[in-house]
Amino acid sequence: MTRLATFTDAKGPRVGAVLPDGGMLDLSAVAPGGALAGRTQDMLALIEGGAAALAAVQTLATNPPAAAILPAGAWTLLAPIPRPRRNVFCVGRNYMDHVAEGDRTRGITNSELPKFPQFFTKAPDTVIAPEDWIPAHTGVTQWLDYEVELAAIIGTEGTDIPKERALDHVFGWTIGNDVTGRDLQRRYGQWFKGKSLDRSCPLGPWIVPAGELDALNTGIRCFVNGEKRQESNTAKMIFDVREIIHQLSIGFTLKPGDVIITGTPEGVGYAMVPPKTLQPGDVIECEIDGIGRLRNTVRAA
């Protein structure tokens, strides 16, 4: 599995590939040239290098030059795209059982599934790294919640993308945690406010190239303090990733580096009986088979 990462150490942020032994292939330390020329300064540059740049990284990761390897523990992961160029695109109510549990909290017994994807966004500076901290936002929200989600990273620009060609526009996959102030989400009607609290979009731990994961059929789950809260499969999405990309791109150009998080399954805290909101000290681990785990801790700001 190829794991493309943005990391930092005393020399500052760079891009690399996490090796099987836990080391980091520092792409900035590889002799420049070929498909990687001008493509190693950040993840967006690497994404824009397309298939040729990705193939070059995969070849290097198979037989990495010793001088470009940083040992495990000598670096720290950042979010794969630490600051997206645009808002993070999101889909709400995209698993049937999640729709049903949300409706139950409002006294609705016969859930009606969305006929089209329900899009909203999170501000780009909500993105934080693996192992980074999430503010409890005490005094702002009484209903801080988690949502594990599959994130698609766009690699090729496109408008009006046909569903059957949608995956051709995906560079890779990572994990997102759509941290939400539920009371704010309902108070303001539009979801942006409740979804764009500071530091409310953990992303990572790395990007797995599109061709190395069957994103249409992979396990997804979330743990809080070791307790499994969510467990499902992306095959249970109401609108799969192909349909999401198709619908979002209608009359709207998707660009390399765009991040799309694709909805969360059932098991969120506000729908539990009794509800379990996030509190300072809580550890959230979001897991997707074929990618890994994204871990963050809530703390008082």
ZIJO-V109384 format. One record per pair of residues at least 6 apart in sequence whose C-alpha atoms are under 7 Angstrom apart, sorted by sequence separation. I is the first residue (numbers start at 0). J is the second residue. D is the distance in whole Angstrom. If there is no record, write none. Layout:
<<I,J,D> <I,J,D>>
This chain:
<<6,12,6> <7,13,6> <17,23,5> <18,24,7> <38,44,5> <39,45,6> <92,98,5> <102,108,7> <184,190,5> <221,227,6> <222,228,5> <268,274,6> <269,275,6> <286,292,4> <5,12,7> <6,13,6> <16,23,6> <17,24,6> <38,45,5> <45,52,7> <221,228,6> <268,275,5> <269,276,6> <285,292,6> <286,293,6> <5,13,6> <6,14,6> <15,23,6> <16,24,5> <102,110,6> <184,192,6> <221,229,5> <268,276,6> <284,292,6> <285,293,5> <5,14,4> <15,24,5> <183,192,7> <184,193,4> <220,229,5> <221,230,7> <284,293,6> <285,294,6> <4,14,6> <5,15,6> <15,25,5> <38,48,6> <183,193,5> <184,194,7> <220,230,4> <284,294,4> <4,15,5> <14,25,7> <15,26,5> <99,110,6> <219,230,6> <220,231,6> <283,294,6> <284,295,7> <3,15,6> <4,16,6> <14,26,6> <27,39,6> <156,168,7> <181,193,6> <219,231,5> <283,295,5> <3,16,5> <4,17,7> <26,39,6> <155,168,5> <180,193,5> <218,231,6> <219,232,5> <282,295,6> <283,296,6> <2,16,5> <3,17,7> <13,27,7> <154,168,6> <155,169,7> <179,193,6> <180,194,7> <218,232,4> <219,233,7> <282,296,4> <1,16,7> <2,17,5> <153,168,6> <154,169,5> <179,194,5> <217,232,5> <218,233,6> <281,296,6> <282,297,6> <153,169,5> <154,170,4> <178,194,7> <216,232,6> <217,233,6> <280,296,6> <281,297,5> <34,51,6> <35,52,5> <152,169,6> <153,170,5> <216,233,5> <280,297,5> <34,52,5> <151,169,7> <152,170,6> <215,233,6> <216,234,5> <279,297,5> <280,298,6> <152,171,5> <214,233,7> <215,234,5> <278,297,7> <279,298,4> <35,55,7> <151,171,6> <152,172,6> <279,299,6> <34,55,7> <151,172,5> <178,199,5> <150,172,6> <151,173,7> <177,199,7> <178,200,6> <150,173,5> <177,200,5> <149,173,6> <150,174,5> <176,200,6> <215,239,7> <14,39,6> <149,174,5> <150,175,6> <175,200,7> <176,201,5> <14,40,7> <90,116,6> <91,117,5> <148,174,6> <149,175,6> <175,201,6> <176,202,7> <13,40,6> <14,41,6> <90,117,5> <91,118,6> <148,175,5> <175,202,5> <13,41,6> <14,42,6> <90,118,5> <147,175,6> <148,176,6> <174,202,6> <175,203,7> <89,118,6> <90,119,6> <147,176,5> <174,203,5> <89,119,5> <146,176,5> <147,177,7> <173,203,6> <88,119,6> <89,120,5> <145,176,6> <146,177,5> <88,120,5> <145,177,6> <146,178,6> <173,205,6> <87,120,5> <88,121,7> <145,178,5> <173,206,5> <231,264,6> <86,120,6> <87,121,5> <144,178,6> <145,179,6> <172,206,5> <173,207,7> <86,121,6> <87,122,6> <144,179,5> <171,206,6> <172,207,5> <229,264,7> <24,60,7> <86,122,5> <87,123,6> <143,179,6> <144,180,6> <171,207,5> <172,208,6> <229,265,6> <5,42,7> <42,79,7> <86,123,5> <143,180,5> <144,181,7> <171,208,4> <172,209,6> <229,266,5> <29,67,6> <42,80,6> <85,123,6> <142,180,5> <143,181,6> <170,208,6> <171,209,4> <228,266,5> <229,267,7> <24,63,7> <28,67,5> <142,181,5> <170,209,5> <228,267,7> <83,123,5> <140,180,6> <142,182,6> <169,209,6> <82,123,6> <18,60,7> <25,67,5> <82,124,6> <140,182,6> <24,67,6> <25,68,6> <140,183,7> <16,60,7> <24,68,5> <25,69,7> <82,126,7> <23,68,6> <24,69,6> <81,126,7> <22,68,6> <23,69,5> <81,127,7> <22,69,6> <23,70,6> <22,70,4> <23,71,7> <22,71,5> <78,127,6> <21,71,5> <78,128,4> <77,128,5> <78,129,6> <76,128,7> <77,129,7> <76,129,7> <1,57,7> <224,281,6> <223,281,7> <224,282,5> <223,282,6> <224,283,7> <223,283,5> <222,283,6> <223,284,6> <222,284,5> <221,284,6> <222,285,6> <134,198,7> <221,285,4> <8,73,7> <133,198,6> <220,285,6> <221,286,6> <8,74,5> <133,199,6> <220,286,5> <7,74,6> <8,75,6> <219,286,6> <220,287,6> <6,74,6> <7,75,5> <219,287,4> <6,75,5> <7,76,6> <218,287,6> <219,288,7> <6,76,4> <7,77,7> <121,191,6> <125,195,6> <218,288,5> <5,76,6> <6,77,5> <119,190,7> <120,191,6> <125,196,7> <127,198,6> <217,288,6> <5,77,5> <119,191,7> <125,197,5> <126,198,6> <129,201,7> <5,78,6> <121,194,6> <122,195,6> <125,198,4> <126,199,7> <127,200,6> <128,201,6> <129,202,7> <147,220,7> <5,79,5> <121,195,5> <125,199,5> <126,200,5> <127,201,5> <128,202,6> <129,203,6> <147,221,6> <4,79,5> <125,200,5> <126,201,6> <127,202,6> <128,203,7> <129,204,6> <166,241,6> <126,202,6> <165,241,5> <212,289,6> <162,241,5> <165,244,6> <162,242,6> <165,245,6> <162,245,5> <207,290,6> <161,245,6> <160,245,5> <175,260,7> <159,245,7> <160,248,6> <204,292,7> <159,248,5> <204,293,6> <158,248,5> <159,249,4> <203,293,6> <158,249,6> <159,250,6> <158,250,6> <158,251,6> <158,252,4> <157,252,5> <158,253,6> <156,252,7> <157,253,5> <156,253,5> <157,254,7> <156,254,4> <155,254,6> <156,255,6> <155,255,5> <153,254,6> <154,255,4> <153,255,5> <154,256,6> <153,256,5> <152,256,6> <153,257,5> <49,154,7> <152,257,6> <153,258,7> <152,258,5> <47,154,7> <151,258,6> <152,259,7> <46,154,6> <150,258,7> <151,259,5> <150,259,5> <151,260,6> <150,260,4> <149,260,6> <150,261,6> <148,260,6> <149,261,6> <148,261,6> <148,262,6> <148,263,5> <147,263,6> <146,263,6> <173,290,7> <174,293,7> <146,267,7> <116,238,7> <145,267,6> <144,267,7> <46,170,7> <78,202,5> <79,203,6> <144,268,6> <78,203,5> <79,204,7> <144,269,7> <78,204,7> <79,205,5> <79,206,7> <116,243,7> <144,276,6> <143,276,6> <144,277,6> <142,276,6> <143,277,5> <147,285,5> <94,235,6> <94,236,5> <95,237,6> <93,236,6> <94,237,5> <135,278,6> <93,237,5> <135,279,6> <93,238,6> <133,295,7> <135,297,6> <132,295,6> <133,296,6> <134,297,6> <135,298,6> <129,293,6> <130,294,5> <131,295,6> <132,296,5> <133,297,5> <134,298,5> <135,299,5> <136,300,7> <100,265,7> <129,294,6> <130,295,5> <131,296,7> <132,297,6> <133,298,6> <134,299,6> <135,300,6> <104,270,6> <129,295,6> <130,296,7> <132,298,6> <134,300,5> <97,264,5> <96,264,7> <97,265,4> <93,262,5> <94,263,7> <96,265,5> <101,270,6> <88,258,6> <89,259,6> <90,260,6> <92,262,6> <93,263,7> <94,264,5> <100,270,6> <87,258,5> <88,259,5> <89,260,5> <90,261,5> <91,262,5> <85,257,7> <87,259,6> <88,260,6> <89,261,6> <90,262,5> <83,256,7> <83,257,7> <4,205,5> <3,205,5> <4,206,6> <2,205,6> <3,206,5> <2,206,6> <3,207,6> <2,207,5> <1,207,6> <1,208,7> <47,255,6> <46,255,7> <46,256,7> <0,211,7> <43,256,6>>
